[in-house]
Amino acid sequence: MTDERITLPVAEARSLATEACLSAGASHLMTKSLVDATLSAIEVGREELGFPHFLDYLQSLRDGRIDGRASPRIVHRLPALIHADANRGIAQLGFDLVFGDLVNRARTFGVAIFTQKNSYTAGELGYYVRRLAIDGLVSLAVANSPAVVAAAPGAKAVYGTNPLAFGVPLPGSERPLVIDQSSSATAFVNIVRAATEGRIIPEGWATDENGEVTIDPHKALRGALLAFGGSRGANIALMVEVLAAGLSGASWSLDAPDFRSGAECPGTGLTVIALSPSAIEEDFGTRIAEQVSRLEQFGVYIPGQRSAPAAKSGADFITLDAKILAAIKSHI
């Protein structure tokens, strides 16, 4: 028996999410940023980082891990560098507040960097680079999170899932090229979902509390995730940690409080590097479009080109799990 799915008009889903955020204590500005990012994740097929993760934000607002009234403090350290302190708020709000400025500076100087510290976890990282790609910029985003990833079986969790995302505008395409992946073998939300649904997880995703590889998601939640590809994934996690937390002044993953319990904000970091491709190569748009077309002829999947079946571009409806919908309504 499959779980019940509910189809809602996007406008109704937005209204419910907005009301739930405001009821949980978020400001109007924070609410808009969070709801926009959540619906964007659903629209591009990242349902697990849509409303299921949205519930983490709602509970964290109520528990105090997110300060719903936080106002990011933004400073311009250099002409092409914007730094923000999220003040225990959400990562998306600081980015939204500087977005236009970041785009203008990238176009003016050819490159611009946004770093942010002291925020709740960054959510769907593709959101940041996707928006920049739509404005014609190539970008790389990295974010750290509380330590849940071990570099090898039997080792202590020292890194967050530490995702990285890369976005490229594709002229003539409805969607940009977007690569969004964690440094871990899977995203933490996938372990949570498997535990909730009573499913086993693939071997190699995680270890139990004794450091042994497990296929039981409940044991994995008491243990640690594993880096993808062994030491190679762990190296990527370290690189992300340095760029996201080291440069921004955010909490290292080892020092970040749990993002699902307690009353302390994880205080993690986000760094986004935006490039103006036309400033380097005037013919970049034509070249990338032709190259992607050639790759597709060889059967290569271009990341970012798929959308959720129930949320394709221009669709007026989204479909979500009835239990998730009920949980959102419980916050109103």
Secondary structure, DSSP 8 states (H G I E B T S, - for coil): ----EEEEEHHHHHHHHHHHHHHTT--HHHHHHHHHHHHHHHHTT-GGGSHHHHHHHHHHHHHTSS-TT---EEEEEETTEEEEE-TTS-HHHHHHHHHHHHHHHHHHHSEEEEEEEEES----THHHHHHHHHTT-EEEEEE--SS-EESSTTS-EEE----EEEEE--TT-SS-EEEEE-SBSS-HHHHHHHHHHT----TTSEE-TTS-EES-HHHHHHSEEEBTTTHHHHHHHHHHHIIIIITTT---GGG---SSSSSS---EEEEEEEE-HHHH-TTHHHHHHHHHHHHHHTT---TT----TTS-TT-SEEEEEHHHHHHHHTT-
